[in-house]
Amino acid sequence: IDPLQVGMSEGKKEKERPIGGSGKYLFIGKSDTGFVGLFNQGATCYLNSLLQALYMTPQFKKSLFEFRFDRDKDGDPEYHIPYQLQLLFARLDTSKQPAVNTKGLTKSFHWDRAQSFEQADVQELMKVLFEALEKTLHLDPKSSFTSNLYMGQSKDYLKSLAGDGFVRELDSKFDSLSLALSEKIDSVEKGIAAFLKPETLTGGNRWRHPKTGEKVDAEKGIHLTELPSVLTITLNRFKMDYQLMARVKINQKVSVPETIDMNQFVPDEKKKTGSWSYDLFAILMHSGTARGGHYYAYIKSWKDQKWYCFNDAVVRPLEAKEGEDVLALAHGNGKAGTSAYLLMYMDRAKKAETTTAEIPEHILKIIQKEDAEWEAERAEYERQRRLICMTIYYNNTEINYDCDRGEKGEAVLTEVLKKANVSVKAGCARLRRYEPAMGWAQNEVESEKTLEDQKFHRNTSLILETREEDDDWPKINPNAIPVRIVKADEGEIPKILESLHYDGKGLTVATMMLEKTMAFGEAKEQISKLISIDAGALRLMKLDTQHSEVVNSSAATQEAKGTKPTLLTLNITPGVILYAEKIVPEQESKLITEYDKTVGQISVEFNMLSGKEGKSNPIVTVSKNKTIKQLKEKMLPILGLEHIDEFRLKRSAKAAQFKDEDATLEKLEFMSHQYVYVERGRPLRKGECNLKFYYFDAEEDAKKQIKFLFQIPVLESIKISELNKDLLRFLNDVAPDGKGGNKYGVKHIRLRDYQSRGPGAIYQSNLKLNRGLKTFKRFRDGDGIVIQKILKPEVVDKNKNHLIFVHQFQRDTDRMHPRKELVVGRMTTVGELMSKLEELSKQQNETPVTREHMGLGKGKLTSKTTVNDCIAMKWTEAKGLDAKDRIATAFKIRAEGTLIFCDLTTTVYMQQT
């Protein structure tokens, strides 16, 4: 990752992220905005947001820069808060760095490292900071620049409503308006109005009159008598939930206006002529919950009147698409997330001046020195970042050469020839990429392209080649790859197995170049010449600490499947080690045998079928190359069974069975000591699942509707029509009543998905089981399928039509008629459905329900709708529907959904009683 590109990535604009770092090693350019960011020390984002808001308040910054530090009077500068704040603001004003840290300021607070990782409240921090400035600068709290800027006057009053005109008043000061939030307060103006709304003391809360001693009704409230230059408003988004006994965040959406007329919130005698406008210029944002989150700030520059986002070390312009509110996130969305927490408004009559006081000369020198050090470090970092460290091999010697990635290949070759002390004519030397471990020389370094364009890594190996003027360069085959060959003689086997951990180090390795598309037989011929073993008697193997593979066997498998085996299809990659062994008739590979005994051994522990597990669980040792079937054969005599088809294996009692018994233990990721669970019964084959079947009759009582029948293995790809036939035969064969025969009298069935709440979607009978629903279904052992009794053969074709269930509800008797099934087309109209419902009502009632009086409602999906549901239902009048509309549009009813209809002219029985 290039830190110059993404070192301070701001992430998505709609989701601000905290950015951390010390700043010393973050070498990127300063933001195009011209502003400097602040590094987050761990959890100091709330401090950074407040500091940026104060810095962007010109009156505050000017007053701070007017201060002059005197060591004799002010003491140690490291612990002098005004000096450290002045130094920090000077850095924000003049530094060339993209961001600066706040460690000097927090040290002056006497914070330790732990406090830098504790998040505090912004409003409380602001009060403490102002008090510290007043105390350290020996300022009068009544006339300090912080008081003049941020402090307002108010009057608390208590007024008697007994008609005697008695009023008690008390003058007080405020540094912010703290607004409580509720569902009714959707704007800052409403919040201020609620804050100033008087409280009437009546009833048991009446006020005792100080003159008469009697309890009287009274009015208690507050008046704003003098407003500050900078009006701070806090939205109280955090409160204590006494039911949860936890602090929670209120995510109420609150509109934040860019201008407020404060005339509406002060007494008449305090109002100004025209309007008393306050302009919004700073918003401290909070994202997250009451338990933790992140602060950042939206601040308007008084110089260009544009909004900027100050998110720790990142400063960017705040922009919005045309027609959108640039402060949309500040209002909140009524959900958990991001919203404004603290607002700062400036009195338009005391508009901020953009000029500021001069920064003290000694502070400017400090910053200039810091910037010079940072630029030197940045230059060195950039040099190191662009450095290519090369090792060049030539005539059994190594030459080390470092250069910038912007160097061209031609310049690099010239310098390498000088270092190697080689003098040749132009065109008689070249550099090629080189893999020293494999002795593999690759493509030539292009002379006209830079190393960066040729995608050189930081550490690169090259080989220097020279030739005579009249000679030609050997052609480079781009398809050739290096293959390393190790001859696996019997005496070398222990050394080979030991070297598997070290990529063949210590072995005698021969390297040859072979085309990756070369046929396996041709590759064997070339390898046989190299190691003097006849190709017909040559066995090639790949080994590592996790896997072993006989390449001959893999090639034979590919040939059997009609694929021509090549080095590419056999996954023989550049630098791979092939172990070569002479085949001895009727003998297994000695190398593989020894590998299985040492590197590839697995201990498998299993339970006995008696069910008694414990210390006496048997253990067998087997190679990881063996299959589940071969493992079962080894377990067979210990279990005392006759055939491997009498039991199945699982990882645990509740896990799925190992269905592919031809899979190796290595492929199934068996550990060096693996436990398996043995269960009696026929093993499931690949593609089979052990499914549970339930019986369902829609005409029966809801409590008796679904009954468990049996659990049997089923092939997932079986056709549903074939499965239906098998299930009907099975119902007759298993004799569920104990006497023989199908006690349910089922002749026709449909299959439905089993859901805990009742029968689910219908399987389409002309498809395979795993594709019988709307989407592909991957079955697991224990999944359920419902067998539903139907009177006629299935007629639902989901490509053309679907099934819905219909109930008639008689409102005057609270009676629900039995559920009926209707097959409707996807294009069926309301008029066609009404005709079917009218016909159905004729069959069920002496007096049929006509469309003129029919009411319609949606029932519960795949479960029975109750009488109480129907009584509470909001009915849609059928006569108000357009007969040409499709029912899917008119009712929004899905396949296998339930539709209820009734006669709206009848009265509800339960309402009468």
N, C-alpha and C positions, 0 to 999 in steps of 0.2 A: 504494500500500500504506500502510495506516495504522500507523505505528510504535507507536502507543499500544495497538494490538490485537496485533500480531505482532512487535514489535521484538525480543523475546527468546523467540520461539516455541521450546518445548522439543521439538517434533517428536513422533514416536511414542514411547510409553513404553518399548516393548520394544527400541528402538534409540536410545540416547542420542547426542546430537550435541554437538560442541563449539560454544560460543557466544563470539564475539569482540566487540571494541569498546572504545573508551576510556572510555565511561560518561558523558562530558560532554554528549553530544548524544542520549542515550538516555533519553527522558522518559516512563517508565511508572511505575505505582505499585509500591510495595514488595510483595513476595510475601505472600500471605495467611498463610503459615506464620510470619511475623515474622522470618525469617532473611534475611540479606543475602548476595548472591552475590559472586563474584570474577570480574573480567573476564580473559579470556585475552589475553595480550600477543602471541600468535602460536603458541607451542607450550608454554605454561606450565600446561597442564591438570594435569600431574603435580604441580606445585608447589601449585596451587589445592586439589587433593584432599587433600594432606598438611596444608596449613594449616587447612582446615575440620575435619579430624579432630583436630588439636591444639587448635583453638578449642573444639571440643565435648567436650574432656577437662577437666572443671572444675578438677582439681588443677593442671594445667599453666597454665590461664588465670589462676587465683588467684595462683600464684607469679609470673607475668609482671606482673600488675597491681600487685603489691607493690613492684616496682622503681620507683625514683625517679631520673630523669635529672638529672645535674649537669654543666652545660656545662664548668665549670672542670676537672672530673676526667675526664669522658667525651669531651670534644672536640666535633667537628662532628656535630650530630645527623643530618645527611644520610647519614653513613657509619657510624652506630652501629646495629648490627643489633638489639639488644634494644629500643632506643627505637622503631625503625621497626616492629618486630613488635608492640610494645605499642600503637602508634598504629593499626596495621592491625586488631588485635583489638578496640580501642575502637570503631573504625568498624563492625566487624561487630556489635558489641554495641548501639550506640546510633544509628547513622545512619538517616536517613529515606529514603535512596536505595535503589533495588532492588539495586544492585551497586556495588562499589568496585573500584579498580584496585590492583595490587600493585607499581606502578612505584617507589614510595618504598623498598620492601623490597628489590627486585632491584637498585636503585641502590646500596643499602648493601652488597650482595654484590659490588659493583664489576663487575656484568654490563654488557656493552654490548648494543646492539640485536640483534646477531647471536645472542648467547647466549639471548635471549628466544625465538628461533625454533629452538632445538635442544632436543630432548626427551632427558631424562636418566632415570636409574633412581630410583624413589621411595625405596627402602631406603637407597641411597647418599646421597641428598639429606638424609634424616633424620639420618644419622650426622654429616654435615658441619655441618648446622644446629645440632645439640646441642653439637658441639665448639666452634663459633663462639660460642654463648651462654655456655658455661663460660669460654672465654678472655676474651671481652669483659667479662663480669661479674666476672672474677677469682675464679671459684668453684673449690673443690677438686673435681676430677673424681670423687673417691670419695664425696663427700657432697652434691653439687649436686642441685637439685630434679629435673633430668633423669635423673641416675643413680638417685635414690631411686624415681622413677616407672617407668623403663623398663629398668633394668639388673638382671639376675639373676646367680646364681652357679652354676657347674658344676664338676665334677671329672672330668678325663680320667684314665683308669687303664689300666694294662697288667698283666695277671695271668698268672703262670706256671701252666701246666696239668701241670707235672711232678710235682705232689703235694707241693711244698715250701712252699706257701702264700705265696710271694713276690708282692708287689703293689707297683707303682710308681704314685704318684698325683701329679697336678698340678692345683692350683686355677686356675680361669680365670673370666672374666666373659663374659656374652653379652647382646646387646641385642635379638636376635630368634632364633627357631628357623627355620632355612632348610630347607624340606622338598623333597626330590627327588621328582619325580612319575614314575610308571610305570603300566602297565595294572593292576597288582595294587593300587595305592593309589587307592581310590575314596572316601576320606573323610579328613578332617583327623586324626582319631584314629589311623588306620592310618599316616598320614604321620609322626606323632610317634613312634609305636612303631618304625617303620623307622629313624627318625633315631637313636633310642636303642638299637637292636638291636646287641649287641656283634659284633665281627668276629673270627672264629677264624683265627689264623695257623698254617697247617700246610703240610706239604710243602716246596716250595722257598721258601715265604714265612715259614718258621719264624723265631722270635725268638732272638737270641743272649743267653743268660742272663748278666747282669753279674757274677754270683758264680762260676759254674762255667766260663764261656766256651763252653759247649756250646749248640748250637741245640736249642730245645725248642718244643713247641706252646704257644701263648699265646692269651689273649683280650684284645682291645682294645676299649675302649668309653668311654662318657661317662655320668655321673650328674648329674641336676639336683638341686642341694643347696639352693638358695634361689631362689624365684620372685619376679619383680617385681610391682608393683601393676598395671601395664599390660603384659600379655604380647603381644608382637608376633610374628606368624607370617607368614613369606613363603613363598608357593607358587612354586617355581622353574619358571616357565613358559617360560623362554627358555634355549636351549642351542645349542651349536655343532654343526652337522652336517658332519662331516669328509668325507663323500662329496660333498655339494653345496658344501662349503666356504662355507657361509653360516649365519647365525644364524637359527634357526627357533623358532616358538612351539609349545608342547605344549598341545593343546586337550583334555587329559584331563578328564573330568567328575569333580569332587571335591565330595563332600557337605560343606557347611559347617555345623556344629552351632551353635545359639545359646547352648548351655551346654556346658562341658567340665569333667569331674571330674579334676583334675590329680593326685589321689591315686594313680591308676593308673600315673603316669609318674615318681614319685619313690621313692627307697629307703624301706624300711619305717620306719627311724628318723626320717624326715622327714615321714611321712604325718600328716595331721590327723585328729582325731576326726570320724567321720561322713564328710562329703565336703568336698573343697576345690574349690569351684565358681568357675569363671571365666565371666563373661557377655560375649557378643559385643556390641560397640557401634559398631564402625567397620569398613567393608569398602572397600578401594580397588579399583575395578574397572578392567579394561583391555579395550578392544574394538579389534580389528584384528589385525595380524600383527607379527612381530618387526621388520619393516622400518619400521613406522609404525603409529600407532593413536591412541587417545584414552583418557585417564584421567578418571574421575569417582568419586564416593564415595556409598555408602549409610551413613548414620550415624543412630544411635538417640539421641534426646534424653532426657537423664536427668530432665527436668522432667515430660514427659507420657508417657514410655516408648513413643513412636511413632517409626517409621523415616521418614527423609527422604532424598531424592536430591539431592545437591549437584553440579550439573553446570555448572561455571564460573559464569556469571551467573544461571543458573536454579536455584531451589530449589523443590521440590514435595514433597508427601507421597508416600510410597511405599505404594501400595495394591495389593491383589490381589482377584480375584474370590473369592467364598465357596468354601472348600475348597481354594484354591490357596495355594502357599507364597509369601509376600511376597518372599522372597529367592531365588526360583527362578533368576533370571539369575546369581546369585552362584555357584551350583553349576557352571555351564557346561552345555553340551549334548554334549560330546564331538566337536564339529565346530568349524570356524573361526568365530570370532565373539567373544562377550563372556563374561568369566568373572572370578572374584575373583583378585586378585594378592597383596594384603597385608591381613592381618586384625589387628584389635586387640581383646583381651579384657581385661576389668576384674575383678580379684579381688573377689568378692562381699563378703568380710569387710572390705574397705577401700572400701566403696561410696562412689561419688562424691558429694560434697556439692554441692547446687545453688546454695548461696550463693557469692558471689565477693567479692574485695577491691574497694575503691572505685577508680574510675578517676581518675587525677590531674586536678586542676581545669584546668590549662592545656591538656591534651589534649582535654577536653570542650569548651573554648572554640574550639579549632581545628575540631572536628567541627561544632559549631553554626554557625560561620561558613561552612564548606563547604556545609552543608545549606541555609543561607539563600541562598547564591549559586545553588545548584542549583535551588531552588524558584523563584527569580526568572527564571532561564533557562527553566525548564519552563513558567512562566506565559507568557513571551514567545513561546516556541515554539508553545504551544497557541493563543495569539492569532493568530500568523501562519498556523498551520495552518487555522484557521477563517475566515481572511480571504477575502472575495470582492472582487476588484478589477474595477470596472465602468467601461466607457466608454459614455456615453450620448450619442446623436446627436440634436440638435434644431436646426432652422433653420440648417443648415450650420455648426453649432458642435459641439465635443466637450466634454463635461463628465466629469471623472474623479471617481469616488466609491467609497470603500472602506467595507465594513461587515462585520459578523459574519454567518456563514451562518445563524445562528439568527433573523435579522431577518425579519419578515413583509413580504410584497409591499407592503402598504398603507403601512407605515412607510418603506420605501425610496422609494416614490413621493412621499411628503410631503417627504423630504429632498432629492430630486432637483428638485422644483418650487422649493424654496427656493434651491438652488444655481443653477438656471436663471433665477431671478428672474421666475417665471411665476405669475400669480394667476388661477385659474379656479375655477369652482364645483365642488362635489363631483360626481364622476361624469363630468366633462368632460375628464379627462386619463387616460392609460393608458401603460403601458410594455409593449413587445413585444421579444422576442428578435430580434436583428438580425445579418445577415451583411453588413458594409459592402462587401466586395469584390464581392458580387453584387447589392447593394441589395435584399436579401431580408429582409422583415419577417415573423417567424414568429408563434408563439402568444403570446397575451397573458400577462403575469405575473399569477398569481393573488394576490389581495390577502390572503386569509385563511391562506395557506400560507407556511411559511418557505422561504427560498432553498434550504436543505438538502433539504427535502421535494420541492422542484421540481427537484432534481438540477442545481443551478448549478455550473459549473466555476469554478476559481479566477479565470481571466480571462474575462470575459463582456462582450459588446457588447449594448446595448439601444437602442431608439429611443423617444423621448418623443413622443406624439401628443396633440393637443388638438382639441376641437370646440366649436361653439356649443351652447348648452343645448337648442335646438329641433332640432338635427341628430341624425341617427343615425350610429352607427359603421358604416363599410363592413364587410360580412360577410367573415370570414376563411375561405377555402376550405382545409381541412386536406389536400386531395389535390393542391393546386397546388404546383409546384416552379419555382424560377427557372432559366431557360435563357438562356445568353448567346449572342448571335449576332454573328458577325464576317463582314462582306461581303468575299469574296476576289476583289477586282478584280485584274487582272493586275499593276498597279503596286504593289499591297500584298503580293504573294507573298513577296518577299525579307524584308520586315519580319515577316510571319507565321511564316516558318520560323525566323527568329532568335528570335522571342518564345516558341517552344515550350519553351524552358528556363526561362521566367519566368512561366508561367501566364497568358499573354496580355497582360502589362504592355506599355504603349506602343501598344496597338491601340485603335481605335475600337470599343467594345463596347456593344451594346444589350441590355438585359435585359428579358425578358418572362415572365410567369407563365403556365404551362400545366399542365393536369391531367395527372398521370402516367399515367392510364388513357386519355388522349386517343388516338384513332386517328392513325396517322402521316400519312395524307392530310389530315386536318383540321388537324394541326399545321403542315403545309406551307402550307396556305391562310393561316393566321394569320401565319406568318413572312414569306410572300410580300408581304403588305400592309405589313409593317414595313420591308422593304428594297426594295420596288418591283420585284420580279422575279416574272413570272408563275409560278404554282404548277406548271404543267405543264413549265416549263423550269428548275425549281429543283433543284439538286443539293446535298445536305447531307453534310458529312463530319466525322469526328472524327479528330483528330491529336494525338499526343504524341511524345516523343523515341524511343519504342519501337514504337509501333503506328500504323497508319493504317487507316481504315475508311470506305467510302462507305456512308452510312446507307441511301440508296436501294436499293443492291444487297442489303443485309441484309434490308430490308423485303420485297423481291421474293422472296428465298429463303424467308422465313417464310410468305409467301402461297402459294408453290408447295407447301409442306408442309402447308397447311391451317390455319395459325395466323394470326390477325388481328394485324398489326403495330401495336403501341402504343409510346408512349414507354417504358413499363415493360419490355415484352418486348425492346425494342431497347437496353436498358441505358443509357437517357439519364437520368442522375442529377442531383440538385440542383447547380447551378453549372457544369454541363458547358458547354464552348464548342463550338458548332456552326458550322463554316465553310460559308458559303453562296456558291454559284457558279452562274452562268447556263450552262445546257447548250447547247453548240454542236453541231449534228448532225454525226455522223461524226468527231468529235474527242474525244480522251480529256481528262480533267480536267487543266488546266494546273497546278493546285495539286498534285495527286497526282504528276504527271510530274516536277515540280521537287523534290517531297519525295523521290521515289525516287532522283533523281540526287544528292541531298545527304544528307539524314538517313537514308534507308532503303537505302543501298547496301551490298552485301556482296561481298567478294572470295572466290571459291571456288577453291581449289587442288586439283588431282586428278592421279592417276598415269595414264600411258599403259598400254595393254593389253599392251605389250611386256614390262612388268614392270620396266623400268629407271626407277627414281625418282632424283631428285637435284635439282640446281640448275635443270634445264630443265623441271621440272614446269609444265604450262600453268596459267594462271589466267584465269577469266572473272569479269566484274563483272555482278551481277544485283540486282534489287530484292528486299528481304526479303518482299515481298508475292507474289512468284512462287512457283509450286508446284515440287515435285520434278520433275514431268513437264516443266514449262517450262525448268527448269535443264538437264535431259537434252537437250532440243531444242537448247539453246545449245551444249552440249558435243559434240553429234553430229558436226558437220563436222570438229572438231579430232581426234576419235577415229578418223575415217575409216570410220564405220559407216553403214548405210543406214536403220536403224530403231531407235527408242528401246527396243524390246522385245528388243534383242540384248545389253543389258548392264544391270546393277543397281548401285546405290550403297549404300555403307556408311560409317559414321564412321571405321572402321579395318578392316584385313583380317580381324580376328577378331570384329568386332562384328556385330550383327544387321542385316539389310537394311532400308532404308526401304521399308516395304510399302505405306503409304498415299501413293501418288504424287500425290494431289490435295491433300495437306497443304502449307501454305505454309512457307517457310524460317523465317519468324517463329514459327510455331506449333511448329516443331521446334527452336527456340531456337538457330539458327545464330548464331555470333559474327561480328563485323565482318570477320575473316579466318578462314575455315573450310576445313579440309582434309576431303575425302571420298575414299574408296577406290572405284575402279572395278573391277568384276569381270564377266567375260564370262558370259553365260547369261541364260535367261529370268527376268525379275523375278518374285518371288513376289507374289501378289495379297494384298489385305487378307484376313486370316483363314487364310492358308496358312502352312505351316511346312515346312522342308526336313528330313525325317526319315530316319534310318538304320534299315534293316530287316535283321534277323538271322534265320537259320534254326535251328530247335531240334528235335531228335528225342530224346525221353526214353529211347528204347531203345538209343541208341548209347553208346559209351564217354564218360566225363565230359570227357575232353580234346577230344573231337570234337563235343560236344553243340551248341555255339553257333558259327555261321559267319556272317560278314558277307556280305550279299547285294548291297545297292545303297542309294543315297540318292536320294530323289525328293521333289518337292513334294506335300503332302497338305493338303486343306482340313480344318481342325480340327473343323468341324461336320458332316463327312460321317458317314452312318450306318455303323456297323461292318460290318453285313451287306453293304452296297454296297462298302465297302473290301475285304472278303474276296474278292468276285467280281473286282474290279480286280486284286488281288494275284495271284490264280490265273491270270488272263489274262497278267499281266506276267511271271510265272514261266515260262509257256510261250513268250512272245514273245522274252524276252531270251536264251534258249538258253544257260544258264550252262555247259553242257558243250562249247559251241562247235559242236555238231552240230544243234541245234534240239530243241525239246521240253523237257519238265520232267524233268530228270535225277533229281529227288528223288521222283518218283512221287506227288506230293501231290494228293489229291482233296478232302480236308477239312482245314480249318485253324482254329485259334483264335489270337487275338492276346493277347499278354501284355506287361506293362510290362518294359522292359529295365533290369536292375540290374547293377552291376559284379560282384556275387557270383553272378549267374545270373538266369533268368527270374523275373519278379515276378508281381504280381497279374494276374488274367485280366480282359480287357475283355468286358463283356456285349454280345453281338452284336445285341440289339434296341435299343441306345441309340446316341447319337452319340459320336464318338471322344473328345471332350473331357469327356464325362460317363460314359464306359464303366467307370471305376473307382468305388470307393466314394465318392470326393470329386471335385469339379471339378478338372481338370488344365489348367494353362496351359502349352502347349507352347512350346519354344524351338527355334530351328534347331539341328540336331545331336542332338536327343533321339532315343532309340532305341525301337523296337518289335520284339518277338520274334514271328516266325511259327512256331507249333508245329504239327507234323504230328499229326493225329488220325485214327483209323480210321473214326469215325462222325461224323455231323453233331453240332454242339454242342448239348448239352441243359441246360447250366447256366443257371438263372435265379436271379440273386442275391437276388431278392426272396423266393424260396421255398426254395432249397437252395444248397449250395456244394460245391466239389470238394475232396477230400483225396487225397493220394498214399499208397500203402501198399506197404511192402516186407516180405517174409518173410526172416528171418535164421535160417540153420541153424547152431546153436551147435557141433555136433559136427564140422562140415566148414569152418566159417568162410565159408560161402557166402551171398552176398546175392542173392536172386531179383530179377529185373527189376522196376522200379517199375510199379505198376498204379494206375489212377485209379478212385476210387469217388465217385459222386454221392450225397450224403446230404442229407436234409432238415434244416432248422433244429431240428426237434423229434425227430429220430432218437434212439432210446434205445440204451443200451449193449447190451441184448439183441438188438436188430435189427442192430447193427453186428457183434456176435459171430457171428451167423448168416452174414453176408456174408463175414467173414474165414474161417470154417470152410469155406464153399463155395469160396473162393479157394484155400485150402490143398489141397483135394481135387484141384483142377485142376493143382497144381504138384508134388504129392508122392504117392508110393505109399502112405505112411502119413500121413493128414491130421492136423492139429493140432486137438484138441478144446478146448472152452472150459475144461474142468477143468484142463488142463495149459498153457494159453496165458498167455504173458507179454506185456505191452504197454509200449511206450516211445515218447517223442516224438523224431522226427528233426529235422534242421536244416531251417529254413524256406527254400524256394526253392533249395536246393542239395543235392547228393548226400551222403547220410550214408555214412560209410566203415565198413569192417569193424571198425577200431579203436574207432570211436565205439560200435558195438554191443557190443563186448567189455566196454567200460567202463561201459555203460549200467546204470542201476538200473531193473530191470523191476518192473512192477506186476502182481500176480496177477489175472487176469480173474475168477477164481471169487470173489474178495473184493469185487467191485464189485456195486452194486445194479443189476439188469437194467432197472429202470424209470427210472434217472437218464438225463438227456440227455447226449450225448457231449460237448457243449460244456462242461458242468459237470464231468463226470468226468475228462476229459483236458485241458481248457482248450486244445483244438486249434483254430486259426483256419482260415479259408478258405485253400486252397492250402498247408496245412500237411502235414507228413509223419508218418505213423504206422508204427511198426515192431512186428511181432509175431514170437514165437518159441515153441518147445516147451521149457518149463522142465525137462522130465524128461531132456533130453539134456545132456551135459557139454560144457564149452567146450574146443575142440580146442587152442587156444593155451595155455591154462592147463595142459593135460596135458603138452605138450612143453616 
